Every structure is written in structure tokens, then in C-alpha cells.
């Protein structure tokens, strides 16, 4: 008789925990990622070990990786950097993509030619509607040396999205926080939205600046940058923060029972600032590139890091 899958033997929360274990997270970091206590995280790990019939944390992770190595796999390395380009309307590439609403991410039609640089995720993994993360090891790292992750999710509309788990402003990790609660309120209006009011904000010199704003309904769960606190919805839209665009992402397509994420093409997030030029504008061809678009603070952070290195300072401070 075929043995039940690991996911079938674990609770939904335990599946979240073992995914983090497989990424090398300690109990303390698991607690922070999931918004639970250290004791609860430790209990989950112990329960997972017991349910899987193994004796150590390492054995549990090995079993998980063995079961998931085939369906969620990389088929090749990342392509060389080619720089930014706009997708030409009416061209061959344009015919293969569909611009989706809310965020400029692309859903490729089933049957399109397979991309050699792909992450393949079983659709069953995403059926619960929660974002799931995958460490592909080729997207670079944040300021603390942590890998950027691919986050994939099935939206309520039935669309699938894949994002880069990185704040496009600061460059720090943007993990999913299932317990984040937004009770509704005003947020900065995007350039194409009609503002309903203005909200106070402050410029760099402390002077108040009126910001056009729109009403945003309540929701639970969000991507939240750990170093800035900037918040993005499950659909990749910016809610709070200085980012000039929503979460950057990848083209995806359905192939049978799998979601295929093309890792050699990046799609800039939806513009949130009228002055921005490195973002995708709804209603226009998405801004795509063969390289991950740099965070808005990249130049500033490079300068700060050089200054600290010259001064012999090695600790991390703030965004950079």
C-alpha cells in the first residue's frame, strides 16, 4: 500500500514549519517568520519529527526534500543579464503573454514552449490560497546574506502569481505574515487611481506633504518587509511604504497539474509613483527584463556599505 505523503501526515501549520526547516531556519527564526512563540515553534518541530517516524530534525528535513525534489525543481541555471526592455505590442513575445489585473504579472497560456529555466510547483501545493515559498538559490541575497525566495500563490480569482520575496525599495526580505491584519483605511493612491482624499506625510526635511489617497478594504495576511515594515497584499500591491512599485515577479503558466515559473524573465511590479520609470503600468505592456530589477535604494546602500567598509564597520544597520 502506498505510504501517505508527508503533507498528508502533517497539519497545515506543520507544513509551513517543515518548509522553513528545509530552508535552514532555526526554531527562533521559524517563530519570527510565522508570528508564533519560540515554545510553539519548538513543539511543532517535535511533533513533525514524531509524525514522520524519524528521530532528528535533519532526518525530517531529508524526508521532506526527498519527497519534494522532483515536483519543485530547477531545470537549469539563470540566463545571463541582458538589461531592461519593454515588451513590444503585437510581437511574438507579446502574443505569448496576458496582462493580468492589479499587478503586472504574466500568465502564459498552457501549451506554450517550455522555458529551460523553470521552477515547477504542483498546483495542489497552492490550492489553499496561501502563498508558498521556494528557495531556488539563484536570485541573490539580502543585506544579511539570506536568499531571496520565490513566492507563489493562487488568488481568489483563480489566477496564479509568482513574486520575488524582496522589498523593491530597500532590498530586504519580504516574508508572508499570515496573521497580519489590516482593518481598512486610506493608502497612497497609485498614479492611475482617482484619489478620494489626501493624507499627511512628511518629506525628508520634516515638512508635511499632502499625499493623494484611496480607501483600501480590510484584509488578513500580507507580505511585510522585515527591515522597513512596508506592506504588500497577496496580489503584490503596495499598501504602505516608500516603494515605487509593487512586488516584482515572474511569468507563470499552467502545465497539466503543475504551475511552471519562468526564472529567466522578471516582470517589474505595478507602479505606485508617478515619477517612477522602472515599473509596469496597468493597461500597457509590462516592463520585463532578463535580470532582477535593482531595489530603489541600491545606489544609496552601495554608498553606505562602502563607507562602513572603509571605517571598518561590519554590523548591519537599518536598510543597508
Buried (B, 14 or more C-beta within 10 A) or exposed (E): EEEEEBBEBBEEBBBBBBBBBBBEBEBEBBBBBBEBEBEBBBBBBEBBBEBBEBEEBEEBBEBBEEEBEEEBEBEEEBBEEEEBEEBEEEEEBBEBBEBBEBBBBBBBEEEBEEBEBBBBBBBEBBEEEBBBBBBBEBBEEBBEEBBBBBBBBBBEEEBBBBBBBBBBBBBBBBBBBBEBEBEEEBBBBBBEBEBEEBBEEEEEEEEEEEBBBBEBEEBEBBBBBBBBEBBBBBBBBBBBBBBBBBBBBBBBBBBEEBBBBBBBBBBBBBBBBEEBEBBBBBEEBBBBBBBBBEBBBBEEBEEBBEEBEEEEEEEBEEBB
